[in-house]
């Protein structure tokens, strides 16, 4: 299973955003990370979430810690993952 790290693309598995893809922007501590969709791509705004509420995927983008939403969106466009971020996926295991 891929590790939760900065730049890792994940799927939200709990809450109102369940099924939406997001990107890990910062590691807060051993239980929480900062994620973003960005809002204009996947509908998830930047927020702190428990790592138990996200499921890591094999996809990863190259960003730095605390990258802005605009730069994350640009990086996703360059990597060709912007359209995949818009799709809602099954989050059940």
DSSP file (Angstrom, degrees, kcal/mol; ACC not computed):
  #  RESIDUE AA STRUCTURE BP1 BP2  ACC     N-H-->O    O-->H-N    N-H-->O    O-->H-N    TCO  KAPPA ALPHA  PHI   PSI    X-CA   Y-CA   Z-CA
    1    1 A X              0   0    0      0, 0.0    56,-0.1     0, 0.0    57,-0.0   0.000 360.0 360.0 360.0 137.6    0.0    0.0    0.0
    2    2 A X        -     0   0    0     54,-0.2    54,-0.2     1,-0.1     2,-0.1  -0.346 360.0-114.5 -65.7 146.1    1.4    3.5   -0.8
    3    3 A X        -     0   0    0      1,-0.1     2,-0.8    -2,-0.0    54,-0.1  -0.442  26.5-107.7 -77.7 153.7    2.4    5.6    2.1
    4    4 A X        +     0   0    0     -2,-0.1     2,-0.3    52,-0.1    -1,-0.1  -0.762  62.3 145.4 -82.6 115.0    0.6    8.8    3.0
    5    5 A X    >   -     0   0    0     -2,-0.8     3,-2.0    19,-0.0    19,-0.3  -0.904  57.3 -67.8-144.8 168.4    3.1   11.5    2.0
    6    6 A X  T 3  S+     0   0    0     -2,-0.3    19,-0.2     1,-0.3    57,-0.2  -0.439 121.8  21.2 -63.8 128.3    3.1   15.0    0.5
    7    7 A X  T 3  S+     0   0    0     17,-3.1    54,-2.6     1,-0.3     2,-0.3   0.305  87.6 139.0  95.7  -7.6    1.8   14.9   -3.1
    8    8 A X  E <   -A   60   0A   0     -3,-2.0    16,-2.2    52,-0.2     2,-0.4  -0.534  51.0-133.3 -73.0 131.6    0.0   11.5   -2.7
    9    9 A X  E     + B   0  23A   0     50,-2.1    48,-2.2    -2,-0.3     2,-0.3  -0.743  34.5 177.3 -84.2 130.2   -3.4   11.4   -4.4
   10   10 A X  E     -AB  56  22A   0     12,-2.9    12,-2.6    -2,-0.4     2,-0.5  -0.791  28.5-126.0-128.8 169.2   -6.0    9.9   -2.1
   11   11 A X  E     -AB  55  21A   0     44,-2.4    44,-2.4    -2,-0.3     2,-0.3  -0.984  26.4-125.2-117.8 129.9   -9.7    9.2   -2.0
   12   12 A X  E     -A   54   0A   0      8,-2.7     7,-3.4    -2,-0.5    42,-0.3  -0.601  27.8-179.9 -72.1 128.2  -11.9   10.5    0.8
   13   13 A X        +     0   0    0     40,-2.7     2,-0.3    -2,-0.3    41,-0.2   0.448  60.5  45.0-111.5  -3.4  -13.7    7.5    2.4
   14   14 A X  S    S+     0   0    0     39,-1.0     3,-0.4     3,-0.0    -1,-0.1  -0.978  91.1  23.5-140.1 152.9  -15.7    9.3    5.2
   15   15 A X  S >  S-     0   0    0     -2,-0.3     3,-1.6     1,-0.2    -3,-0.0  -0.308 104.7 -45.7  90.7-174.4  -17.8   12.4    5.4
   16   16 A X  T 3  S+     0   0    0      1,-0.3    -1,-0.2    -2,-0.1    -4,-0.0   0.700 134.2  56.8 -69.9 -19.2  -19.7   14.4    2.9
   17   17 A X  T >  S+     0   0    0     -3,-0.4     3,-2.2     2,-0.1    -5,-0.3   0.252  75.3 144.5 -94.0  12.3  -16.7   14.3    0.5
   18   18 A X  T <   +     0   0    0     -3,-1.6    -5,-0.2     1,-0.3     3,-0.1  -0.258  67.0  24.3 -56.7 132.6  -16.6   10.5    0.4
   19   19 A X  T 3  S+     0   0    0     -7,-3.4    70,-3.0     1,-0.4     2,-0.3   0.269  95.7 116.6  95.9 -10.4  -15.6    9.3   -3.0
   20   20 A X    <   -     0   0    0     -3,-2.2    -8,-2.7    68,-0.2    -1,-0.4  -0.676  63.8-122.4 -92.6 146.0  -13.8   12.4   -4.1
   21   21 A X  E     +B   11   0A   0     64,-0.6     2,-0.3    66,-0.4    23,-0.3  -0.560  34.0 174.0 -84.6 151.2  -10.1   12.5   -4.9
   22   22 A X  E     -B   10   0A   0    -12,-2.6   -12,-2.9    -2,-0.2     2,-0.4  -0.922  25.9-124.3-147.7 171.0   -7.8   14.8   -3.0
   23   23 A X  E     -BC   9  36A   0     13,-3.0    13,-1.8    -2,-0.3     2,-0.5  -0.979  23.8-123.0-124.0 134.5   -4.0   15.6   -2.7
   24   24 A X  E     + C   0  35A   0    -16,-2.2   -17,-3.1    -2,-0.4    11,-0.2  -0.661  31.8 173.4 -76.9 124.1   -2.0   15.5    0.6
   25   25 A X  E     +     0   0A   0      9,-3.4    41,-2.0    -2,-0.5    42,-0.4   0.727  62.0   5.7-103.2 -30.6   -0.4   19.0    1.0
   26   26 A X  E     - C   0  34A   0      8,-1.5     8,-3.1    39,-0.2     2,-0.6  -0.993  60.3-129.2-155.5 148.0    1.1   18.7    4.5
   27   27 A X  E     - C   0  33A   0     -2,-0.3     6,-0.2     6,-0.2     3,-0.1  -0.911  23.9-179.9 -98.9 116.1    1.6   16.1    7.3
   28   28 A X        -     0   0    0      4,-1.5     2,-0.2    -2,-0.6     5,-0.2   0.951  60.6 -43.5 -83.7 -54.6    0.4   17.6   10.5
   29   29 A X  S    S-     0   0    0      3,-1.7    -1,-0.3     0, 0.0     3,-0.1  -0.817  78.3 -63.6-155.4-162.9    1.1   14.7   12.9
   30   30 A X  S    S+     0   0    0     -2,-0.2     3,-0.1     1,-0.2    21,-0.0   0.670 132.3  33.4 -71.4 -14.0    0.8   11.0   13.0
   31   31 A X  S    S+     0   0    0      1,-0.1    20,-2.6    19,-0.1    21,-0.4   0.615 114.1  53.5-112.7 -17.5   -3.0   11.1   12.8
   32   32 A X  E     - D   0  50A   0     18,-0.2    -3,-1.7    19,-0.1    -4,-1.5  -0.927  50.8-179.2-129.9 146.7   -3.8   14.2   10.7
   33   33 A X  E     -CD  27  49A   0     16,-2.4    16,-2.7    -2,-0.4     2,-0.5  -0.920  29.1-119.7-133.1 161.1   -2.9   15.5    7.2
   34   34 A X  E     -CD  26  48A   0     -8,-3.1    -9,-3.4    -2,-0.3    -8,-1.5  -0.911  38.5-178.3-102.1 126.2   -3.8   18.7    5.3
   35   35 A X  E     -CD  24  47A   0     12,-2.9    12,-2.0    -2,-0.5     2,-0.3  -0.798  14.1-172.8-121.9 163.6   -5.6   17.9    2.0
   36   36 A X  E     -C   23   0A   0    -13,-1.8   -13,-3.0    -2,-0.3     9,-0.2  -0.976  14.0-168.7-148.4 157.0   -6.9   19.9   -0.9
   37   37 A X        -     0   0    0      7,-2.0     2,-0.2    -2,-0.3     8,-0.1   0.942  56.5-110.9 -80.2 -50.0   -9.0   18.9   -4.0
   38   38 A X    >>> -     0   0    0      6,-0.4     4,-2.3     3,-0.1     3,-1.8   0.712  27.5-124.3 -58.4 163.3   -8.4   21.7   -5.2
   39   39 A X  H 3>5S+     0   0    0      1,-0.3     4,-0.5     4,-0.2     6,-0.1   0.823 107.9  53.8 -53.6 -39.3  -12.0   22.9   -4.9
   40   40 A X  H 345S+     0   0    0      2,-0.1    -1,-0.3     1,-0.1     5,-0.1   0.679 117.7  36.4 -74.5 -15.4  -12.3   23.8   -8.6
   41   41 A X  H <45S+     0   0    0     -3,-1.8    -2,-0.2     3,-0.2    -1,-0.1   0.876 137.4   5.9 -98.7 -57.0  -11.3   20.3   -9.6
   42   42 A X  H  <5S-     0   0    0     -4,-2.3    -3,-0.2     2,-0.2    -2,-0.1   0.561  93.8-114.1-109.9  -9.4  -12.7   17.8   -7.2
   43   43 A X  S  <<S+     0   0    0     -5,-0.9     2,-0.6    -4,-0.5    -4,-0.2   0.458  74.8 124.7  92.2   0.1  -14.9   19.9   -4.9
   44   44 A X        -     0   0    0     -6,-0.4    -7,-2.0   -23,-0.3    -6,-0.4  -0.845  49.0-149.5 -98.5 122.6  -12.8   19.4   -1.8
   45   45 A X        -     0   0    0     -2,-0.6     2,-0.2    -9,-0.2   -10,-0.1  -0.429  38.6 -78.9 -81.8 164.9  -11.6   22.6   -0.1
   46   46 A X  S    S+     0   0    0     -2,-0.1     2,-0.3   -10,-0.1   -10,-0.2  -0.455  72.7 140.8 -65.8 126.2   -8.3   22.7    1.8
   47   47 A X  E     -D   35   0A   0    -12,-2.0   -12,-2.9    -2,-0.2     2,-0.4  -0.988  53.5 -97.5-161.6 165.4   -8.8   21.1    5.3
   48   48 A X  E     +D   34   0A   0     -2,-0.3     2,-0.3   -14,-0.2   -14,-0.2  -0.760  43.9 178.3 -89.6 132.3   -7.3   19.0    8.0
   49   49 A X  E     -D   33   0A   0    -16,-2.7   -16,-2.4    -2,-0.4     2,-0.2  -0.956  33.6-106.3-134.9 154.8   -8.5   15.3    8.0
   50   50 A X  E >   -D   32   0A   0     -2,-0.3     3,-2.0   -18,-0.2   -18,-0.2  -0.553  29.6-127.7 -72.6 140.9   -7.8   12.2   10.0
   51   51 A X  G >  S+     0   0    0    -20,-2.6     3,-1.0     1,-0.3    -1,-0.1   0.715 108.5  66.2 -67.2 -17.6   -5.7    9.7    8.0
   52   52 A X  G 3  S+     0   0    0    -21,-0.4    -1,-0.3     1,-0.2   -20,-0.1   0.606  94.8  59.6 -74.9 -10.7   -8.3    7.1    8.7
   53   53 A X  G <  S+     0   0    0     -3,-2.0   -40,-2.7   -40,-0.1   -39,-1.0   0.355 101.2  61.3 -99.4   4.3  -10.7    9.0    6.6
   54   54 A X  E <   -A   12   0A   0     -3,-1.0     2,-0.5   -42,-0.3   -42,-0.2  -0.944  65.6-149.3-129.2 153.8   -8.6    8.8    3.4
   55   55 A X  E     -A   11   0A   0    -44,-2.4   -44,-2.4    -2,-0.3     2,-0.1  -0.986  23.0-130.0-123.2 121.3   -7.4    6.0    1.3
   56   56 A X  E     -A   10   0A   0     -2,-0.5   -46,-0.2   -46,-0.2     2,-0.2  -0.396  20.1-158.1 -71.9 145.0   -4.1    6.4   -0.5
   57   57 A X  E     -     0   0A   0    -48,-2.2   -48,-0.1     2,-0.3    -1,-0.0  -0.599  32.6-105.8-110.0 177.1   -3.8    5.6   -4.3
   58   58 A X  E    S+     0   0A   0     -2,-0.2     2,-0.1   -50,-0.1   -48,-0.1   0.639  90.4 100.1 -78.4 -14.2   -0.8    4.7   -6.3
   59   59 A X  E     +     0   0A   0    -50,-0.2   -50,-2.1   -57,-0.0     2,-0.3  -0.459  47.1 173.1 -77.1 145.0   -0.8    8.2   -7.9
   60   60 A X  E     -A    8   0A   0    -52,-0.2     2,-0.3    -2,-0.1   -52,-0.2  -0.989  15.8-156.6-149.0 143.1    1.6   10.9   -6.7
   61   61 A X        -     0   0    0    -54,-2.6     2,-1.1    -2,-0.3    15,-0.1  -0.860  28.9-111.2-117.7 158.2    2.4   14.4   -7.9
   62   62 A X        +     0   0    0     -2,-0.3     2,-0.3    13,-0.1   -55,-0.1  -0.750  58.1 139.4 -94.3  97.2    5.6   16.4   -7.2
   63   63 A X        -     0   0    0     -2,-1.1     2,-0.2   -57,-0.2     3,-0.1  -0.877  45.7-117.1-130.8 165.2    4.7   19.3   -4.9
   64   64 A X    >   -     0   0    0     -2,-0.3     3,-1.5     1,-0.1     2,-0.1  -0.575  48.3 -73.4 -98.6 166.3    6.3   20.9   -2.0
   65   65 A X  T 3  S+     0   0    0      1,-0.3   -39,-0.2    -2,-0.2    -1,-0.1  -0.358 117.8   8.5 -60.2 128.7    5.0   21.2    1.6
   66   66 A X  T 3  S+     0   0    0    -41,-2.0    -1,-0.3     1,-0.2   -40,-0.1   0.700  85.6 178.2  75.2  21.3    2.1   23.7    1.9
   67   67 A X    <   -     0   0    0     -3,-1.5    -1,-0.2   -42,-0.4    -4,-0.0  -0.220  32.2-106.6 -56.8 144.1    1.8   24.2   -1.9
   68   68 A X     >  -     0   0    0      1,-0.1     4,-2.2     4,-0.0     5,-0.2  -0.289  23.6-113.5 -71.4 159.3   -1.0   26.6   -2.9
   69   69 A X  H  > S+     0   0    0      1,-0.2     4,-2.4     2,-0.2     5,-0.2   0.868 116.6  55.0 -60.8 -37.8   -4.2   25.3   -4.5
   70   70 A X  H  > S+     0   0    0      1,-0.2     4,-2.2     2,-0.2    -1,-0.2   0.918 109.6  45.7 -63.4 -43.4   -3.4   27.1   -7.7
   71   71 A X  H  > S+     0   0    0      2,-0.2     4,-2.4     1,-0.2    -1,-0.2   0.860 111.4  52.4 -69.4 -34.8    0.0   25.4   -8.0
   72   72 A X  H  X S+     0   0    0     -4,-2.2     4,-2.3     2,-0.2    -2,-0.2   0.920 110.2  49.0 -64.5 -42.9   -1.5   22.0   -7.1
   73   73 A X  H  X S+     0   0    0     -4,-2.4     4,-2.0     2,-0.2    -2,-0.2   0.904 111.7  48.8 -62.9 -42.2   -4.1   22.5   -9.9
   74   74 A X  H  X S+     0   0    0     -4,-2.2     4,-2.4     2,-0.2    -1,-0.2   0.907 111.1  50.1 -63.8 -42.0   -1.3   23.4  -12.4
   75   75 A X  H  X S+     0   0    0     -4,-2.4     4,-2.2     1,-0.2    -2,-0.2   0.885 109.8  50.7 -64.9 -39.1    0.8   20.4  -11.4
   76   76 A X  H  X>S+     0   0    0     -4,-2.3     5,-2.5     2,-0.2     6,-0.8   0.889 110.0  50.7 -65.2 -38.9   -2.2   18.1  -11.8
   77   77 A X  H ><5S+     0   0    0     -4,-2.0     3,-0.9     4,-0.2    -2,-0.2   0.935 111.6  47.0 -62.5 -46.9   -2.9   19.6  -15.3
   78   78 A X  H 3<5S+     0   0    0     -4,-2.4    -2,-0.2     1,-0.3    -1,-0.2   0.878 112.3  50.2 -63.5 -38.2    0.8   19.0  -16.3
   79   79 A X  H 3<5S-     0   0    0     -4,-2.2    -1,-0.3    -5,-0.2    -2,-0.2   0.581 112.5-120.9 -77.6  -9.1    0.7   15.5  -15.0
   80   80 A X  T <<5S+     0   0    0     -3,-0.9    -3,-0.2    -4,-0.7     4,-0.2   0.737  83.5 112.0  77.5  23.3   -2.5   14.8  -16.9
   81   81 A X     >< +     0   0    0     -5,-2.5     4,-1.6    -6,-0.2    -4,-0.2   0.355  40.7  97.4-108.0   3.8   -4.5   13.9  -13.8
   82   82 A X  H  > S+     0   0    0     -6,-0.8     4,-0.8     1,-0.2    -5,-0.1   0.900  85.3  47.5 -63.6 -42.2   -6.9   16.8  -13.7
   83   83 A X  H >> S+     0   0    0      1,-0.2     4,-0.6     2,-0.2     3,-0.6   0.871 109.2  54.3 -68.2 -35.2   -9.7   15.0  -15.4
   84   84 A X  H >4 S+     0   0    0      1,-0.2     3,-0.7    -4,-0.2    -1,-0.2   0.830 101.8  59.4 -66.0 -31.1   -9.3   12.0  -13.1
   85   85 A X  H 3< S+     0   0    0     -4,-1.6   -64,-0.6     1,-0.2    -1,-0.2   0.781  99.7  57.5 -67.9 -25.9   -9.6   14.3  -10.1
   86   86 A X  H << S+     0   0    0     -4,-0.8    -1,-0.2    -3,-0.6     2,-0.2   0.703  88.7  92.9 -77.8 -20.1  -13.1   15.4  -11.2
   87   87 A X  S << S-     0   0    0     -3,-0.7     2,-0.5    -4,-0.6   -66,-0.4  -0.532  73.5-133.6 -79.7 138.5  -14.5   11.8  -11.2
   88   88 A X        -     0   0    0     -2,-0.2     2,-0.3   -68,-0.1   -68,-0.2  -0.798  29.3-162.5 -88.6 130.5  -16.2   10.4   -8.1
   89   89 A X        -     0   0    0    -70,-3.0     2,-0.4    -2,-0.5     0, 0.0  -0.712  28.2 -93.9-113.1 161.6  -14.9    7.0   -7.3
   90   90 A X        -     0   0    0     -2,-0.3   -71,-0.1     1,-0.1   -77,-0.0  -0.625  34.3-171.3 -72.3 127.5  -16.2    4.1   -5.2
   91   91 A X        +     0   0    0     -2,-0.4     2,-0.2   -78,-0.1    -1,-0.1   0.375  48.8 107.6-103.8   2.3  -14.6    4.5   -1.8
   92   92 A X              0   0    0      1,-0.1    -2,-0.0   -73,-0.0   -79,-0.0  -0.589 360.0 360.0 -83.0 143.6  -15.7    1.2   -0.4
   93   93 A X              0   0    0     -2,-0.2    -1,-0.1     0, 0.0    -3,-0.0   0.406 360.0 360.0-102.3 360.0  -13.2   -1.6    0.1
